[in-house]
Amino acid sequence: MKKMELVKLIDTTRCTACRGCQVACKQWNELPGLKTKNWGSYQNPPDLQWNTWTLIRFNEVADKDNRVKWLFRKDGCMHCTDAACVKVCPSGALYHTEYGTVGIHHERCIGCKECMAACPFEIPKYDRDTDKVYKCDLCYSRIKDDQQPACVKSCPTGALSIGAKDAMIKKAYDRVKKLGGDANVYGDQFVDGTHVIYVLQEKPEMYDHLPKHPRVPFSVVAWKDFLKPISLLAAGGVLAGSFLHYIIHGPKTPDDIQENKTQGGE
């Protein structure tokens, strides 16, 4: 049953990088922590991992007066409407929920990693020990129970909110209008719209690991929308032809095979 489409809004201008959302995500999903090394940044771990589905990214940038300032961004699954990961998943492990988000059945994952190659945001991460891929499911178990995702509930500044798609998009554009300058909305205009959108203080290219024009790879589109249907039609044609031959001529008998050999056939 199709329910109301939900969108999570991330207002980066309100984020203080407290990482409460990062901790809450780990706690709710019972994700283990792994040792990391200091690599010269407050950002930890350095990237999303199979056990880290939410990550606060730290960007040091220079403003127009050549002063250094921080840009903080909560990274995680964007829950695309035209989700490349869902398109390429051969086992049905990745799927669209009734809220428009992208869920994952871990027990169905076969570890093929096709979703990792297809995702324009490089979100799914592989765990060698379990031979499975992991990512955020927007706390599907919580939103089914009319609760906020753990990250949203933990945010102390109101940087995270969730609600009906149209209402959240309107809220985002109203905020950008109020901020002015280079502030912009990111997410609603790509891959038929994402179910996680940003209010960015700066242009997208100022943020690490945020593609300016994300799109489903052409190879995925070509295979799923053109080549695969054609191959299925061709296979169906062969089966239909074989069945028709069987109906008209019946099965081959030992006498037919012997006669074919006598006439020089195989």
N, C-alpha and C positions, 0 to 999 in steps of 0.2 A: 504493500500500500504506500503510495507516494505521500510523503508528509511535507511540511513546510521546509523549503530550502534554507539552510542556515549558513551564515557567513561569520567568520571570526575576524574582527577588526583589530589591527595592531597599529596603534598610534605611536610611532617612534619618538615623537616630540615629547611625550610624557614618560618615556622609559628612563629609569635611573640606573639600569644595569645591576639591580640588586640580585638578580638571578633566582628570585623566588620561584618563578615559573619553571626554571630549569630543574630545581630541586623537587618541586611538586610533581613534575612529570615523572621523575625517577621514582619517587615514593609511591605514587598511585599505581604505576605500571610495574613496580617491584623490579626495577632495572639495576643491575650491579654497577658499582663504580670500578674503574680501572686506573692503575697508576699512570701518570703522565709526567713529562719532563718540562721544565721551564724553557720556553722557546721565545722569551722576550716580550710576552704579551699577557695582559690580565685575562684574556680569553682562554677558557679552559673547559673542556679539551680543545685542541686546535681545530677540530672539525666535528660534524655530526658523525656518530658511530652507531653500530648495531645496538649498543646499550645507551645511546644518548639521542633521543628523538627531538629534543628541544635544546637549542644552543643560543646563548646571547653572544653575538659577534661584536667585537670592539674595533672601531675604525678611528685612526688618528688622521685628521685632515687639516689643511691650512685654509683659513677663511680669507676673504678679500683683503684683510689687513695683515695677512701672513702670520696670523696667530693660530696656534694649534688648538683644535677642539675635538671632542669625542663625538662620534656617531655610534649609537647603539642600535642593534637590530636583532629581534628574536627570529631565529631561523628554524625551519621545520617544514613539514609537508604542506604544499599549497592547495591540495585537494582540488585539482583541476577538473573542470567540467568535461573537456576533451582530454582525458587522462591517458597519456601514452603508456603508462605502466599497466593500466587495465587492458588497453588494446593488445599489448604483446604477451601478457601473462597466459601461458598455455594450460595452466591447471585450474584457473578460476580462483586462485588465492587472493588476487586483488579484484575488487568489485566496487561498484557504486552503491552506497547506502540510500535509504529512503530520504535522507536529508541532503543528498547531493554530494556528500563527502566520499572519500575513498577509504574503504575499510580493507582489512586484510585477514584472511584465514591462515594462520601460521601453519596449521596442520596440513594444509593443502600445498604449501610452498615446496617446490622440488629443487630449489637452489640453482636454477638455470641462469639467474642474474640478467635476464633480458630486460627487466624493468630498470635496472641500474643504467644500462646503456641507452634506454629510451627516454628517461626522465630529463626534461630540459632544465630542471633545477638541481639535479644530482642529489636527490634525497634518499632513496632506498640504500641501505647499507647491509653488507653480507657478513654473516658470522660463520667462520670456517668450522667451528666446533659442532654447531647444530646443522650446518649446511642449509641455512635458511636466510631469508632477507627480512629486514625489520624496518619499520617506519611508524610515524605518528598516525593514529586512526581518529584523531580529534576526540579522544575519550568517548568512543561510540557507546560503551557500556553506561557511561554517565549521562550522555544526552538522551539516550533511550529512557532514562529514568527521570527526565526533566531536570537534570542537574547541569551546572556549567562544567566545561572541561577543567581539569585540575589546574592548568596554567592560568586560566581566566580567573578562577576563584582565588588564586594566591596573589594576584597582582595588587599591590598596595596603592598604586598611583592612578589607576583607571586607564592604563595604557592598553589593556586588553579588554575586549568586550565581545559578546556574541549575540546574534539575534537574526530576525528574518532578513533575507538577502536584500530586498529593496530598502529596508530601513537602515541597514548597515552601510550600504553604498551611499545613501543620502547623507548619513552622518559623516562619512569620510569626506565627501565633497564639501559639505558645510564647514568642516574643520579646516580643509585646505584653503577655502575662500577666506576664512578668518585669519589664517597664518600669513597668506600672501607670499611674496618672494618666489623662491624656487620650489616651494612645497607642492607636492603632487600626490595623486592617488595611484597606487601600483597594484595591478592584479586583475581588476575587473575587465580589462581590455585584451587579455591574452588567453590563448587556448580555450576560447568560448567562455572565458571568465573563470576565476578561481574562487574557492570558498574560504580562502584566507586572503585578505587584502591589507595593504599598508597605507598609512599616511606617512609619507617620507618628507623630511625637512629639506633634503637636498635632492638633486637629480639622481636617478637610479645608478648611474655609472660611478657615483661616489661611494657606493657600498660594495664591500667584498662579497663575492659569490652571489651577486644578484644580476642575472642577465638582463640586458637592456631590452631585448626583443625575444623573449622565450617562445619557442614554438615546438610542436611535435616534429621530430625528425622526418624528413621526406621518405626515408627508407621504411619507416613504420607506416606512414600513410599509404605508400605504394603497395606494401605487402597486405595490410589489413583491408584496405578499401578497394584495391584493384586486382592484384595478383592472386591473393588467396581465393576470392570468389570465382575468378576465372578457372583456377586449378580445380576447385570443387565442382564447377560445371563440367569441366573436361572429364573428371573422374566419374561424375554422374552419367555423362554421355557414354563412356566405355561400358559402365555397368548396364545401362539401358540397352545398348546395342547387343551385349552378350545375352541379356535376358530375351530380347526380341528374336535373336538367332535360335535360342533354345526353344522358344514357343513355335517358331516356323519349322525348324528342321529337327527338333528333338535332340536328345543327347547322342554323342558319338558312341557307336557300338564297336565291339572288337572286329566285326566284319568290315566296317567303314575304315578302320585304321589299317587293316591288312590290305584292303583294296588300294588305299592311298600309297602304301609302300610298293605294291606291284606296279603302279603307274609311275614310279620314280620319285614319289614324294617322301617326306620324312615321316 
